[in-house]
Amino acid sequence: MNRHVILTCALTGAGDTAGKSEHVPVAPQEIADSGIAAARAGASVIHIHVRDPRTRQGSRETAFYAEVARLVRESDVDPVINMTAGMGGDLVIDPKDPTRHLDGTDLVPQAERLAHVEALRPEICTLDCGTLNFGEGSNIYVSTPDMMREGAARIRELGVKPELEIFDTGNLWFANVMYEEGLLDDPPMYQLCMGIPYGAPVSTGLLTAMVDMLPATAQFTSFGIGRHQLPWVAQSVLAGGHVRVGLEDNLYLSKGVKATNAQLVERARTLIEGMGARVASPNEARDILGLAAH
C-alpha cells in the first residue's frame, strides 16, 4: 500500500457539466478560487482546464490559463500546477460521410495543443497516450504515435513533467514504448483513467493488470469517474498509487448531494488517512515526482 499519497484535484474539465452543477467553476477567477480552496483542503496538485466564460465550454486560450496560474501563485497556498494539454484532439465525423467533420471538431497539431504550456511552463502538463472512441456517437479523440512522440519531446524541452493519460491498455503499451525510447525522464508519471467510455472499464482486476505493466520506476495515479470516484481513492492507494478527485470527473459527494472541489478533497483525505496513509504536501509531491526545484 502507498503510504505517501499525492492528492490531485481536477477542477473543472472540458465536459458539458457547468449547467449540471452550480459548483463547477467557469471563469478564470472561479477556477482559481476553487483550486485555492482545494489546496487549503489538502490537495497536493491542482489539475487545470479553462473555459470560455461566454460559452461556458472548454477553451485552449492561453490568457485564461495565465490568469488562473497567476491568481493561484499569488495566494497563500502553493499546490503543484498541472495543466491539461489535451484540448485540440476532438474529431466529430459524419457517420454517413466520414470525410465530413461536424460541429464539435477541434483538431489542431500537437504544437498548438502545447501553446499555453510553452508560454507558461507549468510544473506538469498532460499527454494523452492514444486515440479513443470518446463516448457515444461519432466523437473520436485523436492522439497518434507521431503526435505523442512529438509532444513528449517538446514537453521535455520545455522542462515540464508529462502526465501520461492512459485510457486503455494499448495507451499504456505505447507510453512504455516512449519510456523505452528515452523520451520520458524518471520517474515517468502515469495516470490510469478508469470508466471513461469507451476506454478502460472500472475494474480492480484490470487495474492490477495495468499496474503490473508499469515500468519499475513509475509513479502512478488511478481514478474512477462518477459514482466510482470516491471508492476508487481507496482502490488506488491499495494498488500502490496516488489519487485524483474533482468536479472534472464527478459532481456528487453522495447520492443527490452536489459537491465542491474542496469537499471532494476533504473526503478523499479522510479516506486516505483512515487507511493509515497520509497526503503528500505540495513539496513532498514535487520530490516524489522528480519535479524541478520550486
N, C-alpha and C positions, 0 to 999 in steps of 0.2 A: 504493500500500500504506500502511496505517496504521502510523505509527512509534511512537505513544504509545498503548498498548493498555490499556483498563480491563479487569481480570480479575475477573469475578464468580463467586462460588461459591454455588450454590443447595443449601442444606444438607440438607434432608430432604423437602420437598414434602408432598403430602397423599395420594399414592397408597398402595396396599396393598403397600408394599415392606419394611416393618420386619421381616417374617418371612422375607424372602428374603436379607437380609444382616445380620450382626451389627454392621456398621459404621453402619447407618442410625440417627441419633440420634432419641430419642423424648422423654424428659423434658426440661424447660427447661434443667437443668444440663448434660445431654448435648449438647443443641443448641448452647448457648453454648460449651461446651468445643470442640466441633467447629468452630464459627465462629472461635474464637480460634486454633486450630491452623491453619485455612485462611489466616487473616490473617498468621500468622507465616510461612507458606509462601509468601506473596506476594499473596494476594487483595486487590484494591483495595476490593471491595464484597462483603458477605455478604447473601444473599437468604434471608429467614426466613419459613418456615411454622412453626406449632407443632402439637403432637399432644397428645391426651389420654393421660397416662401409663397410665391404666387400660385403655383400649381399644386404644391404640397407633395410632389413626386420627387424621386431620386434625381440627383444632379451630379455632374462632373466639374462644376465651376470651382476653379482654384480659389477665388476670392472667398467663397463660403468656407472652405477648409481652413484658409488662413485666419479668418475671423474666429472660428471655433478654437483653433490651436492657441491663438493669442489670448483669448479670454481664459482658457484653462491654465495656461502658463503664468498668467498674471494673478491667479487665485492663490488660496492658502494650501492647495494640495498639489502634488507632483506625480500624477499617475503616468505610467508608460503610455505614450500615444501611438496608437495603431490605426492607420488609415486604410480604408479599402482601396484597392486598385482594380476592382472587378468591373466597375461601370464601363460600358462600351463594348460588351460582348453579346448583346441581345440581338438575335436574328429571329424575326417572325415571318414565316413564309406562308404563301397561299397554297394550301394543300392540293388545289386543282391546277396550280401553275407555280411550281417550286422556284422558278426563276424570278418570281414577283415578290418583293418584300412589302409587308403590311405595316400599318401603324404599330408603334411599339418597338420597331427595329432601331437599335442604337449600336451600330457596329463600327468600330474605329480601330486603327492599328495599335499595336502594343505600346508604342512610344506615346501615343495620345492618351492611352489609359493611365500612363505614369506621369502625365504632365504636372499634376499637383504634387506628386512625390518628389519630382525633380526640383520643383520650386521651393518646397517647404522642408524636405528632408526629415520626415517623422522618424521615430526610432524603429518602427515596424510598418510594413505595408503588406497587403495580401497578394498572393499569386495563385489564381485559380488553375488547378492542375489537370484540367480536361474538359472536353466538350460534353454537354449533358442535355438530354431532353428535359426541359425545365417545366414540369407540371403538365397539365392537360393542354390540348390544342396543338399548335404548331410553333411553339416558342422554343428555340434552341439557344443554349448558352455556348458560345464558341471560344475555345482556347486550344489551339493546335500545338503539336510538339514544337514547330518552328517559333510560334509566338511565345511559348513557355521558356524555351531556351533564351530567346532574345530578352524576355522580361527578367529572368534570373540573372543574366549577365549585367543588364543595366542596373538592376536594383543593387547588386554588389558594388558596381562602380560608384553609385551614389552614397555608399556607406550605410545603407538601410538593411534591416533584417527582413527577409521574406518569410511571411507566414504562409505555409503551403496548404491551400484549401483543398481538402480531399473529400470528394463526394461519392467515390466508389473505389473498388479495389484496383481498377485499371489506372485511376488517377494516382493511387499510391505507388503502383508499379512504376509509372513514369517519373514521379518525384524521386524515387530511389535511383532511377537511371541518371537523373540530373545530379544527384549526390555522388554517384559513382564516377560521373564525368568531371567532377570537381567544380561544378557550378554553384555549389552551396557550401558555405562555411560551417564548421562545427560550432555549437551543436545545431543541426538542422531543426527547424521548428514546424511541426505538423499539426494541422487542425482537422480532426476527423469529424465530419459533418454527417449526422445521422438523422434520417427521416425526411429529407428534402426530396419530394417527388421529381424525377424518378432516379435517385441515386441509391446510396446505401440505406436499407431499411433500419429501423431501430431494433437492434438485435444484440444481445450480450454475446452470443456465440460469434457473430460477425465482428464485433469489436475485438474480441480476443484474437481472432484470426488476423485482423488488421494490425493490432499491436505487435503480434509475432512477426509481421513483415517489416517493421521499422528498423532502421539502422541502429546499431548498439548505442551510438552517441546521441540519438534523437531525444528531443523534448516534445511532448505531445499534449494537446488538449482535445477532448471529445465533448460534443454537446448533442442533445436531442431537442427537437422543436416542439412547440405547442405543449400539450399536457405532459410530454416526456421530459421537459426541460429540468425541473427540479429533481425528480428521481434520478436523472442521468448525472447530476452532480455527484451523488454517491457512487454511481457506477464508474465514472471516470476516475475518481480518486482510488477506488478499489483496484482498478486496472493499472494504476501507477501514473496516471496523468493529471493534468490540470483541468480547470473547468471554465465554462462560459455560460453566462445568463444574460438576460436583457430583452428589451422590447423588440429588437430585430427578429427574435425567434419565438417569442411567446408574450401574450398580452395579459396573462392572468396570474394572480398569486395563488388562487384556489378557484374552485368551480364558481363561476359567476362573479368573482371579485377581481376587478381590474387592478393591475399592479403599476407601480412606478419602477423605474430602473433601480432606485435606491432600495426599495422594498425587496426586489428580487435579489440584490446583492446581500442584503441583510439575511434573507432566508438561506441563501447559499452558504454564507459564512457560518450560520448556525449549524447547518448540516455538516460542513467540513470540520468544525471544531467538535461537534458531537461524535465524530468518528475518531477523535484523538489526533487529528492533523491540525495544522494552522495555516492561515492565509499569509502568503508572502507579502511583504511590504513592496512598494514600487522598486526600491533599490535592490532588495533581495531578488525580485523578478529580473531586474537587469543583470544581476550576477548569474542567475540560473540560465538565462538565455544568451549570455555572452555578448550583451549589448555594449556599445562604446561607453566610456565614462560620461556621466551626465552632469 
